[in-house]
Amino acid sequence: MTELPLIGESIAVAVEPRLAGARIGVVTFPGTLDDRDAARAVRLAGGTAVELWHADTELGDVDAVVIPGGFSYGDYLRAGAIARFAPLMSRIIDAANSDAKLPVLGICNGFQILTESHLLPGSMIKNDHLKFMCRDQVLRVENSNTAWTLDYQAGQEITVPLKNQDGQYLADDKTLDALEAEGRVVFRYVGFNPNGSRRDIAGISNAAGNVVGLMPHPEHAVEAGFGPESLDGVGGSDTDGLGFFTSVLTKIVGGDK
């Protein structure tokens, strides 16, 4: 039997030097909840996490950005609507759309912010049952060619936690058809649609594949003993979410790890 660390016990992280040189910015807004979890996921993957504040006017020397979950600005007006106008978001939008195509991952509230910023199409509205949902969720990887999914296989099923109340992905049929045709549906809910998202969509990308948004929380499934193991025999590892963070490091440093 594998011996698991006690809660609060220090866990040594083996860092490959060339990966540690990759700097992943993690944005904090007023109301962000999961920034420290995202930063820890970056470190566990082998990269260097860089704190970014919503009021910063420069991105600094980062190679990618994670916009974590939470309730930015209390979700006043609607989820992500105010965060879209934060000074740092202007820099992120420009960098994501530039020739350099900065990799950007939006998780939960981060996904909402990406749609409000028009880095991703569609919108997020309240769950169809109008209740907060918290559960372990099975996802199918539909596109393994984005900056954030290189370490997965197309068709692979993973299990990660989900927690939201504004998680229903909505877009018109023309947009949905385009996302399907262009392979930009990156993740789909399997077995159960927890929020009524159109076509069971859990995550999408932009056309270039450098910007990805999803509702579930991969940063909560990165350590043995501290994540979901499987649901009904589907999925497989309580570290299923770590691939997001190793994928972007693979993209940054190039080649195989």
Secondary structure, 3 states (H helix, E strand, C coil): CCCCCCCCCCCCCCCCHHHHCCEEEEEECCCECCHHHHHHHHHHHCCEEEEEECCCCCCCCCCEEEECCECHHHHCCCCCCCHHHCHHHHHHHHHHHCCCCCCEEEECHHHHHHHHCCCCCCEEECCCCCCCEEEEEEEEECCCCCCCCCCCCCCCEEEEEEEECCCEEECCHHHHHHHHHCCCEEEEECCCCCCCCHHHEEEEECCCCCEEEECCCHHHCCCCCCCCCCECCECCCCCCCHHHHHHHHHHHHCCCC
